[in-house]
Amino acid sequence: MCLIALAIDQDRRFPLVVAANRDEFYDRPASRLGWWTPDSGGPAILGGRDMRAGGTWLGVTTQGRMAMLTNVREPQHAQDPTAPSRGHIVPQWLAGQEPPDRFWMRTALSGHNGFNLLMADFKLGCCFWASNRSRYPKRLERGLYGLSNDLLDTPWPKVQMLKRSLSDAVKSSASVDALSIRLFDALANRDPAPDDELPSTGVPRDWERTLSAAFIRSPDGRYGTRCSTLLITEKLNRTLVTHVLERSFTANGVALLRRATLKNWPPRYSLDPEVDEALPTPQEPVRDGELDPAAVLQPRKRGRVRSLLKPVSAG
């Protein structure tokens, strides 16, 4: 993905809402939203799939894990063509074989080019943002977050616009369909940022202007927004139902829609105190350039099931 807005526990009816755009070259083959199993095995993933490297940019599993990935825009640093594919990070997390702290320690040292990762395990009641261009992961609490090709909540105009649009839409929409229409409209915004608000990421000014829009179409038609994805969790009585919708776009502008529904998803988090103690806290795990396992582990108290995320004890 190249643009994501995420709302967690900001509304009683819609406790989890994601709106995201994926930008990529049109000649890179990809499959649309659907269920698929990674070549390395593991649970089936609901999401699109990059057919060149075999990974994905966004996915969920019925076991309660979710992940989304963006690249970091850093033209001042040469990309390593021999680096492992960043798209494999998402299915590796979704495989559910490691707790968050171990997964991040291994992934951060794997030699990828720059990336951001949003990873959640709702059975553990946790969600993190992590980047190999930041010193340590951040545990997310209830809130509204935005992400593009820089660090979390970097106030690029399109990030700010999408966060505002998501917040307003959640507050005023009476149904999933109404909410999805408003969010797809926000993701389809082709207005570039004013020149005096353009971020400065090291690319040419004209290209910076093109990339500043939520929905991108390069002047030569080779690069642009390939799909817009929504994940909307609706609370119906005491049941959670999650709707995943994807609008995919071809190089000639044709839009196609796919939709999937997950009942009783995301699952409620565990109240097992042993599971509690395995969860990392947002402390700095880097000491003298090396990851320190002891710095990310801290026991925490049990909490009542009130939201999708387990409260983090202050003590």
N, C-alpha and C positions, 0 to 999 in steps of 0.2 A: 504494500500500500504506500501511497505518498501523502495521504491526508486522512486523518482519523479524528473524530470527536467521540468521546466516551463519557456517558453519564451513569454513575453507580449510586443507587439508593437516593436519587433525587426526586422521586415521585412514587407515591404509594401504588398507583395503578401500573406504572411502567418503571420497575426498579432497575432495569438494565437496558440501555439503548446505545447502539453503536452506529455511526454513519461514517463511511469510508470510501475513498476513491483509490483505485490502483492505476498508476500511469506507467506505460511501458511502450516499447517499440511494437508496431503492429505486426511486424514479421516474426516476432517471437511467439511460437505456438503455445497455446494454453487451452485448457478445457474449462467449461463453465461450471457453475455451482452444481455440486452433486456429491454423492458418497463414493469414496475410494479408499483403498488400503495401500499404505506406503510399501515400497519394494522391500524395506527392511522389516516389515511386519508391524504388529501393533494393532490397536483398535481402529476401526473405520473412521475416516475424517469427513466431515461435511465442509466443503469449501471448493474453490476453484483449484486448478493445478497447473503449474508450469510444466509443459511437456518437453522442454529442453533439458532441464536439470532434475525434474521430478519432484520439486518441493512445492511450497505454496506461500502465499502472503497473508492468508487469514484462514483459520479453521477452528472447528469445535468437535468435541467427541461426546458421545452419550455418557461417558464416565464423568463428565463435569469439567473438563479442561477446555480452555480457549486461548488462542494466541493470535497476535497480529504483528506484522513486521514492516518497517520502512527502512530504506537506505538513508545514510547520512550523506548530504551533498558537501563534498570537500574537494573541489577541483585542484586545490593547492597541493593535494597529496595524490600521487600516482596510484591508480588501482592495481592491485596485485592480480595478474591474470591467473596465477596458480592457486589463489586462495580458494578454500572450499565454498560451495554455494551457500549464500545466506538463506535461500529458500528452504534448505533442509533443517534450519533451526526450529521452525514451527512444528513440523511433524515429529521432530525429536522430543520437543516438550510435550506434545499431545500424546506421545506414546506412554507417558505416565510412569516411567520406570525409575525416576529420581525425584526426591524432594527439591523444592526451589533452590536451596542453598547449594547443593551439590551440582545441580544442573547448571547454575550460573557460573560456578567456579570452573567447570569444565568448558563451557561454551565461551566464556570471556577470554580464555587462553588458547582458542582453537585457530587463531590466525585469519579470521574473516575480515573482509573489508568493512568499512564503517556501517553500523546498523543500530536501529532502535527495536526493542522488543517489548510488547505488552503481553504478559502471560498471567493467566488466572487458573486457579484450581478451586472451584467452588465447593468441592467436598472438604477442602481444608479451610475454606472461607478466606482465601487470600488472593491478592492481585498485585502484580509488580510491574513497574517500568524499569527496564535496564538497557544500557547502551555500552558498547565497547569503546565509546568515546566519552564516557563519564566514569568517575572513580568507583561508584558503588550503586547497586540497585536501590530503587525507592519503592517502599511498600505503600500502595495506594489505599486511602481510606475513602469513605463516602465523598463523592464530589463530581465535578465536571472537569474533564481533561481534554487537551488538544495536542496533536502530534503531527508533524510533517517530516521534513528531511533535516531537522535539527533536533536539539534536545527537547524533552517534554515541556509543553506549555511555553515554548519560545513564541513570543507574540507576533508572528508573521500575520499580515492582514487576513489571509484566507483561513488561518487557524482560528483567529478571533471571530471572524464572520461565522464559521461553522459552529463554534461553541455557542454563540449567541442564538443562531438559528435553531440549534438543537434544544437549548433551554426553553426558548419561546414556544417551540412546537410541542414539547412534552407538556408544558403547562396548559396549553389551549386546545389540544386535540382530544376529541371525544371517542376516537376509535383507532385501532391499529392502521386501518386503511387511510384515515385522515392524517395520521402522523407520518406514515410512509410517503404520502404525496408531498407533504411539506419538506421532509428531509431529502427526498430525491430532487426536489426543486432547488434546495440549497446546494446540493452536490453538483447540480447542472449549471451553476453560476459561472459564466465565462468572462465576467468583468475582471480585467487585470487591476492590480492595486495602483493607486496614484503614484506617480514617479517619486514623490517625496516620502512615500511610505514603503518603497520597495526594500526588501532585505538585501544585504550585500554579502553574497556567498562566494564571490570570486568568478562567476560566469559572466559573459558579456551582458551588457545592459538590456539589449533587446530580448535575449533569452531569459534574463531575470524577469522581465515584464511578462513574457509568455507563461512562465512557470508560476507566476503569482496568482493566477486564477485558480478557482477550485476545480473547474473542468478545463482540461488542456487539450488543445489541438495545435500541433506545430505548423508553421506556415508551409512546410514542405509535405505535410500530411503523413510523415513517417512515424511520428511519436504522438501519444496523446493518452487521454483517459480511456482505459480499456474496459473497466467495469466500475459500477457503483454498488456498494453492498450495505444493506441495513440488517442489523440484528436488534429485534425489539422483543423484550420480555414483558408479557402482560400478566397481571395478577387477576385471576378469575376466582372469586371466593378465596379458598385457601390453596388453590392450584396455580402453578406457574406454567405458562405456555409461551414458548419462544418461537418467533417467526423470523426466518432468515430469507431475505429477498435480495436478488441480484439483477441489476440491469447491465448487460454487457453490450459493448459497442464495437462495430466493425470499422475498418478504415474509411468506408464510404458513408458512415454515419448511421447505419441501421442499428436500432436498439432492440434487444431481446430480453425478456423477463423470465426468471425462474424463481420459485418459491418453495421453501420447505418449512415444516412445522415440527417442533420438538415438544412433547408433552412432559410435564413434571421436570422441566429443565429451566435453569440450572438447579442441581440438587442442593439441598440444605447442607450446611457444613457440619462436621462432626464436633461433638462435645467431649471427645476422648482427650484427657489431659496428656496422654503420651504423644498424641498427634500434635497437640498444642506446642509441646516443647521442641518439636522438630522444625517449627516454622522460623525462618529468618526474620530479623528485624532490620529496619533501615539504618543500620550502623555501617561505618566504613570498613569494608573487608580487605582493604589494601594497606599493607604495611611494607614499606621499603620496596615497593614495586611488585610484591608478591601477595597473592590472595591468602588471607588468614582465616581458616575455617572457624576458629574460636570467636572471631569478631562478629559473625553473623548469626550466632545462635544465642538465644536468650529465652528462658522459660517465661510463660505468660499465664495469666489467670483465665479460667473458663468464663465464657460469656453466654448470655441468653440468646437464643435464635431470634433476632429482631430484623435482620437484614441479610443481604447476600454475603457481606463480608464480616468476618469475626472481629470484634473490637480489639484493638491493641492496648494492653494495659500500660499505663504511664509509669508503673513501678517495676 
